[in-house]
Amino acid sequence: MKHLVLSFMLAASQAALACATCSGPADAPQSQGMNAAILTLFCVLGAVGLTVLGFVGAVAWRVAQHHASELAEAALPTQPLAGVES
């Protein structure tokens, strides 16, 4: 199986050397379509990445708010209840 995969990779390596954006003139419809596809891919990846970063930031902000409220509650002086002797 290894030899089959290796021979396939060696046979296909010449065909894989030139990508669609480099193999033709820049004003060809195929090149323009490939450039648009690459730009769309970058936009989608950027949107997904920003969404993940936004979610992580929101969770971190809420955790910080929760810890700050716990610290504020712990810093409050406790007063004894009226009528209760200690």
C-alpha positions in Angstrom: 0.0 0.0 0.0 2.9 2.3 0.8 4.4 1.8 -2.6 1.1 2.5 -4.3 0.7 5.8 -2.5 4.3 6.8 -3.1 4.1 6.0 -6.9 0.9 8.0 -7.1 2.5 11.0 -5.4 5.5 10.9 -7.7 3.3 10.6 -10.8 1.0 13.4 -9.7 3.7 15.7 -8.6 4.3 17.2 -12.1 0.6 18.1 -12.5 0.5 19.7 -9.0 3.4 22.1 -9.6 1.4 24.8 -11.3 -1.6 26.2 -9.5 -4.6 27.7 -11.3 -3.7 31.3 -10.3 -0.2 31.0 -11.7 -0.7 29.0 -14.8 -2.6 31.5 -17.0 -2.7 35.2 -17.7 -4.0 37.5 -14.9 -7.0 38.7 -16.9 -8.3 35.3 -17.8 -11.7 34.4 -16.4 -10.3 31.3 -14.7 -7.6 33.4 -12.9 -10.2 36.0 -11.8 -12.5 33.3 -10.5 -9.7 31.6 -8.5 -8.7 35.0 -7.1 -12.3 35.6 -6.0 -12.5 32.2 -4.5 -9.3 32.8 -2.5 -10.6 36.2 -1.3 -13.9 34.6 -0.3 -12.1 31.9 1.6 -10.0 34.5 3.5 -13.2 36.4 4.4 -15.0 33.3 5.7 -11.9 32.2 7.7 -11.6 35.8 9.1 -15.2 35.9 10.1 -15.0 32.5 11.8 -11.8 33.5 13.6 -13.2 36.8 14.8 -16.4 35.0 16.0 -14.3 32.6 18.1 -12.2 35.4 19.5 -15.3 37.3 20.4 -16.8 34.4 22.2 -13.5 33.8 24.1 -13.4 37.5 25.0 -17.0 37.5 26.2 -16.4 34.5 28.4 -13.2 36.0 29.8 -15.1 39.3 30.5 -17.9 37.4 32.3 -15.4 35.4 34.4 -13.6 38.6 35.4 -16.9 40.3 36.3 -17.9 37.2 38.4 -14.6 37.2 40.2 -14.8 40.9 40.8 -18.3 40.6 42.3 -17.1 37.7 44.6 -14.2 39.8 45.8 -16.5 42.8 46.4 -18.8 40.6 48.5 -15.9 39.1 50.4 -14.6 42.6 51.3 -18.0 43.8 52.7 -17.9 43.9 56.5 -20.4 41.5 58.1 -22.7 43.0 60.7 -24.3 40.9 63.3 -28.0 40.5 63.2 -30.0 42.7 65.5 -30.9 41.0 68.7 -28.5 38.2 68.3 -25.7 37.9 70.9 -22.4 36.4 69.9 
